[in-house]
Amino acid sequence: MSVAAYLAAAGLTGSNAGADFQNDKYWLPSADALSAPRWASQTEFFALFSRASSATYIDASGVLRTAPADAPRFDYSSGGRRVLLEGGATNLIVQSVGMNSPEWSTAQIVRTFGQPSPDGQNNAVLCTVNGNVDPQVSVTLASGNPSGLTYTFSAWIRVVSRNNNELRRARLYSFGYPNGGGTEAVADVTLNITDEWVRYSWTRTFPAGMTSTLVRWRVDPFDGSDGVNQPSAGSSIAVFGWQVEASPFATSYVPTTSSAASRAADSFALPTAFGGVLSLPAASFLLRFDGSKEVGSNAYISGSDRYAGGNSSGTSVLLVGGTPNINMGNISVPTGPLGIAIGWDPGSKAGSVNNRVAVSTGTTVSINRSTNYLGRNSTGSVANSGYKLLAAYPARLSDATLQALSGT
């Protein structure tokens, strides 16, 4: 199929640079920034992509995979193919692969190692209860005083067997160990688990005034199945890939062995030819992605400033095009899927989000466009998300067209 025919079928007629990450299609101008599009390879489009470490993603079969350093990740955890772009993160849990170091402990549970796991290997742990009260598996972190800080726990869990029809349920606890003994800031959440592998997460902001420097994260299998938390002997769950990170949401899994481990941030500098279209005095672009889970001055696509991004202390305010920005409206975080279309010419700029009426102003885009990034700004602040579609146009599209294109 020709590029023109493909773009017409996709509703993107007029674009001469872009990427349909969902369908692994890429196109760039055939000559200068005003020229007709040609097909580009994935390698060409990602030539300026970098990441200083390996990183994990979910493939089309639902298996956890690892991409090497400097390789983009095409993730299917949202139900379709996306290019996954994330900031750096550290998994504070020691021995997340194996779960068999002094930091780990159990009560009323027998662990069986080397079980089939979501990464297609045998890295899961089977936790079989012995029939006594209060079975549990836990890990203790010496990661400093958590007072007032926000952490997110995540792990894959599934039910393996239920010998007395126990509820498919687990309870997740976290609490600190203060220097004077005992526990403090105990909190818990109930997880409704299934027979299939699911990655569960829990975000917790610890209260101010804590003195603990040790924090325990604990999973109690089948907790709540009866009044005394005593599931029958032989009932079991499997667990894999525990992670605790200093973040208000879970990011991709970072395996650890003898110490905490980190994932480097993704940096996706767009092809020079794509930037050439954005550098035209009259141009437009369309971006569709899974949306934002965070507030702050993040950039969904940027040059030296944001073409589009969020900036707020309590809501996601979608901004357009450098100083002065256009506010396309407040959207609560997490936003859900977003479609953003923006256009400009020497006398105006306009933007629409999720098919809202376009907001416009009589000033043009004021951004140094020598290098353009997807999913981050020029200083490295990343907007964690899965990105579906990016298309640039060598003309200022009408406000009505921007509105029509900005669906998700």
C-alpha positions in Angstrom: 0.0 0.0 0.0 1.3 3.5 -0.8 1.8 6.0 2.0 -0.9 8.2 0.5 -3.4 5.3 0.5 -2.5 4.3 4.0 -2.9 7.8 5.4 -6.2 8.3 3.6 -7.5 5.0 5.1 -6.3 6.1 8.6 -7.9 9.5 8.4 -4.6 11.3 8.3 -4.6 12.7 4.8 -2.1 15.7 4.5 0.3 14.4 7.1 3.9 14.0 5.8 5.7 12.8 8.9 4.5 10.5 11.7 4.3 7.2 13.4 1.4 4.8 13.9 3.0 2.9 16.8 -0.1 0.6 17.1 0.5 -0.7 13.6 4.3 -0.3 13.3 4.0 2.3 10.4 6.3 5.3 9.9 6.6 8.0 7.3 8.8 11.1 6.8 9.0 13.8 4.1 10.6 12.5 0.9 12.7 15.6 0.5 12.3 19.0 2.3 9.7 19.6 5.1 7.0 20.6 2.6 7.4 17.5 0.4 5.1 14.4 0.1 5.6 11.5 2.6 7.6 8.3 2.0 7.7 5.2 4.1 10.4 5.1 6.8 11.6 2.1 8.7 11.3 1.6 12.5 15.1 1.8 12.7 15.1 5.2 11.0 12.3 6.7 13.0 14.0 5.6 16.3 17.5 6.4 15.3 17.8 9.1 18.1 16.1 7.0 20.8 18.2 6.2 23.9 17.9 4.6 27.3 21.0 3.8 29.4 19.7 0.5 30.8 17.5 -2.5 29.9 13.8 -2.2 30.7 10.8 -4.5 30.8 7.5 -4.5 28.9 4.6 -6.8 28.1 4.6 -8.4 24.7 1.6 -9.2 22.4 1.2 -12.6 24.2 1.1 -11.0 27.6 4.6 -12.2 28.6 6.9 -9.9 30.5 10.0 -9.3 28.3 13.2 -7.3 28.6 14.4 -4.8 26.0 18.2 -4.1 25.9 19.6 -0.6 26.5 18.7 1.9 23.7 15.9 -0.3 22.4 12.4 1.1 22.3 9.7 -1.0 24.1 6.4 -1.8 22.3 4.1 -2.6 25.2 0.7 -4.3 25.1 -0.3 -3.9 28.8 -3.0 -1.4 27.8 -4.7 -3.8 25.4 -2.9 -2.7 22.2 0.5 -1.9 20.9 2.1 1.3 22.3 5.6 2.7 22.5 6.2 2.9 26.2 8.1 5.9 27.5 8.9 6.3 31.1 11.2 8.2 33.5 13.8 6.5 35.6 12.7 4.4 38.6 14.3 2.3 41.4 12.8 -0.9 42.8 13.7 -0.8 46.5 12.9 -4.4 47.1 15.9 -6.7 47.4 15.8 -10.1 45.7 12.6 -9.5 43.8 13.7 -12.4 41.6 13.9 -15.4 43.9 12.5 -13.8 47.0 14.9 -15.8 49.2 17.2 -13.4 51.1 17.3 -12.3 54.7 14.9 -9.4 53.9 12.1 -11.9 53.2 10.1 -13.8 55.8 7.0 -16.0 56.0 4.7 -17.3 58.7 2.4 -20.3 58.3 3.5 -20.7 54.7 5.7 -23.1 52.8 7.5 -21.5 49.9 8.3 -23.5 46.7 10.7 -21.7 44.4 11.2 -22.1 40.7 7.6 -21.9 39.6 6.3 -20.7 36.2 6.2 -16.9 36.1 4.9 -14.1 33.9 8.3 -13.6 32.3 8.0 -17.1 30.6 10.6 -18.4 33.1 10.4 -20.2 36.4 10.9 -17.3 38.7 7.6 -17.3 40.7 7.2 -18.5 44.2 4.4 -20.8 45.3 3.1 -19.9 48.8 1.2 -22.8 50.4 -0.6 -22.2 53.7 -0.2 -24.8 56.5 -3.6 -24.5 58.0 -2.6 -22.3 61.0 -3.9 -18.7 61.7 -2.6 -15.7 59.8 -0.4 -17.0 57.0 1.8 -14.3 55.4 4.8 -13.6 53.2 6.6 -10.3 53.6 9.7 -8.2 52.8 11.3 -5.6 55.0 13.0 -2.6 53.5 15.8 -0.5 55.1 15.1 2.4 52.7 15.0 5.2 55.3 12.2 7.1 57.1 9.1 7.1 55.0 7.4 9.9 56.9 5.2 12.0 54.5 6.5 10.1 51.4 4.6 8.3 48.7 5.4 4.8 47.6 3.7 2.4 45.2 3.9 -1.4 45.8 3.2 -3.7 42.8 3.4 -7.5 42.3 1.9 -10.3 40.2 -0.3 -12.6 42.2 -2.6 -15.5 41.2 -4.6 -18.2 43.0 -3.2 -21.7 42.5 -5.4 -23.8 44.7 -8.3 -23.4 47.2 -8.9 -26.5 49.3 -12.0 -25.2 51.2 -13.4 -22.8 48.6 -11.6 -19.8 50.2 -12.4 -16.5 48.8 -10.1 -15.4 46.0 -8.7 -12.6 48.1 -5.4 -11.4 49.7 -4.7 -8.5 52.0 -1.7 -6.3 51.5 -0.3 -4.5 54.5 2.5 -1.9 55.1 3.8 -0.5 58.3 6.9 0.8 59.9 9.2 -0.5 62.8 10.0 2.5 65.0 13.2 2.6 66.9 11.5 2.0 70.3 9.9 -1.2 69.1 6.4 -2.3 68.0 4.9 -1.1 64.8 3.5 2.2 63.5 1.3 3.5 60.6 -0.3 0.1 59.9 -2.5 0.2 56.8 -3.9 -2.4 54.5 -5.9 -2.9 51.4 -7.9 -6.0 50.2 -7.0 -7.4 46.8 -9.6 -9.5 44.9 -7.3 -11.9 43.1 -8.0 -14.4 40.2 -6.6 -17.7 38.9 -4.7 -15.8 36.3 -1.6 -13.7 36.6 -2.5 -10.0 37.3 -0.2 -7.3 38.4 -1.7 -5.5 41.4 -0.6 -2.1 42.8 -1.2 0.0 45.9 -0.1 3.6 46.4 0.4 4.8 49.9 1.5 8.1 51.4 2.9 7.5 54.8 1.8 9.9 57.6 4.1 12.6 58.8 5.9 12.1 62.1 7.0 8.5 61.7 10.3 7.5 63.2 10.7 4.2 61.4 13.6 3.4 59.2 12.4 -0.1 58.4 9.2 -0.6 56.4 7.5 -4.0 55.9 5.3 -4.9 52.9 3.2 -8.0 53.5 0.7 -10.2 51.6 -1.7 -12.4 53.5 -3.2 -15.1 51.2 -7.0 -15.6 51.5 -7.2 -13.1 54.3 -10.9 -12.4 55.0 -12.1 -15.9 53.9 -13.3 -16.5 57.5 -13.4 -14.7 60.8 -10.1 -15.9 62.1 -7.9 -15.7 58.9 -7.2 -19.4 58.9 -7.4 -20.8 55.3 -7.3 -24.5 55.0 -3.9 -26.3 54.7 -2.8 -26.8 51.1 -4.5 -23.7 49.7 -1.9 -21.6 47.8 -1.1 -18.5 45.7 1.8 -17.8 43.5 3.7 -14.5 43.6 6.2 -12.8 41.4 7.9 -9.5 40.7 7.4 -7.5 43.9 8.3 -3.8 43.5 8.3 -0.7 45.7 9.1 2.6 44.1 9.0 6.2 45.2 6.2 7.1 42.8 2.4 7.8 43.0 1.8 5.0 40.4 3.4 1.8 39.3 5.9 1.8 36.5 7.4 -1.1 34.5 8.9 -3.9 36.6 12.6 -3.6 37.5 14.1 -7.0 38.5 16.5 -7.0 41.5 18.9 -9.5 43.0 21.3 -8.7 45.9 20.4 -4.9 46.0 17.9 -2.3 44.8 18.1 -1.7 41.1 17.2 1.1 38.7 15.8 1.6 35.3 17.1 4.6 33.3 14.7 7.1 31.6 13.7 6.7 28.0 14.7 9.6 25.7 12.9 9.7 22.4 14.3 12.5 20.2 12.2 12.6 17.1 13.8 12.3 13.6 15.4 15.5 12.3 13.0 15.3 9.3 10.0 15.2 11.6 11.4 18.2 13.4 11.7 20.0 10.1 7.9 19.9 9.7 7.4 21.3 13.2 9.9 24.1 12.4 7.7 25.4 9.6 6.0 28.8 10.2 2.7 27.0 9.5 2.3 23.4 10.7 0.1 21.1 12.8 0.4 17.8 14.7 -1.8 15.2 16.2 -0.9 13.0 19.3 -2.9 10.1 20.7 -1.7 8.3 23.8 -2.9 6.7 27.1 -2.9 9.9 29.0 -1.2 11.2 32.1 -1.1 9.7 35.6 0.7 12.7 37.2 0.5 16.4 37.7 3.3 18.9 37.1 5.2 20.5 34.2 5.4 17.4 32.1 5.6 17.5 28.3 3.8 15.1 26.0 5.7 16.5 23.0 8.3 19.3 23.1 11.1 21.3 21.7 12.8 23.7 24.1 9.3 24.1 25.7 6.1 22.2 25.5 4.0 22.0 22.4 1.6 20.1 24.6 1.8 19.2 28.2 0.4 19.5 31.7 1.2 22.1 34.4 -0.8 22.2 37.6 -0.6 21.4 41.3 -4.0 19.7 41.4 -5.2 19.0 37.9 -3.8 18.4 34.5 -3.9 21.7 32.6 -3.3 21.0 28.9 -1.1 23.7 27.4 -0.2 24.7 23.9 2.8 26.1 22.3 5.2 28.0 24.5 4.8 31.5 25.9 2.0 32.6 26.0 0.4 29.2 26.4 -3.2 28.3 25.5 -5.1 26.4 28.2 -7.1 23.7 26.5 -8.9 22.9 29.8 -8.5 21.1 33.0 -8.6 17.3 33.1 -8.5 15.3 36.3 -5.5 13.0 36.8 -5.3 10.2 35.9 -6.6 11.6 32.6 -7.5 8.4 30.7 -6.7 8.4 27.0 -5.9 11.7 25.4 -6.0 13.0 21.8 -4.4 16.4 21.2 -4.3 18.3 17.9 -2.4 21.6 17.6 -1.8 24.0 14.7 -0.2 27.3 14.1 0.7 29.9 11.5 2.5 33.3 11.8 -0.6 34.9 13.2 -2.3 32.3 15.3 -2.2 29.0 17.2 -5.0 26.7 18.3 -5.4 23.4 20.1 -8.1 20.8 20.8 -8.2 17.9 23.2 -10.5 14.9 23.0 -12.8 16.5 20.4 -13.4 19.6 22.5 -13.9 22.9 20.6 -10.5 24.2 19.7 -9.1 27.0 21.8 -7.1 29.6 19.8 -5.2 32.8 20.2 -3.6 35.5 17.9 0.0 34.6 18.8 2.1 31.9 17.1 4.1 29.1 18.7 7.2 30.4 20.4 9.5 27.3 20.7 13.1 26.6 19.7 12.5 23.5 17.6 16.0 22.4 16.9 15.4 19.1 18.8 12.0 17.6 19.4 11.0 15.0 21.9 8.1 12.7 22.4 7.0 12.0 26.0 9.5 14.4 27.7 10.9 17.9 27.7 14.3 19.1 26.7 15.6 18.8 30.3 14.5 15.1 30.7 11.2 15.4 32.6 9.3 12.4 31.2 5.5 12.0 30.9 5.1 8.3 31.6 2.6 6.8 29.2 2.0 4.5 26.2 2.0 6.5 22.9 -0.2 5.3 20.1 0.0 7.8 17.2 2.0 10.9 16.2 1.4 12.8 12.9 2.7 16.1 11.6 1.2 18.3 8.9 3.1 21.0 6.8 0.1 23.4 7.1 -2.0 25.1 9.8 -5.1 22.9 10.0 -8.5 24.6 10.7 -9.9 24.7 14.2 -12.7 22.4 13.1 -10.2 19.9 11.6 -8.1 20.0 14.8 -11.2 19.3 16.8 -12.2 16.4 14.6 -8.7 14.8 14.7 -8.2 15.1 18.5 -10.3 12.0 19.4 -8.5 9.2 21.2 
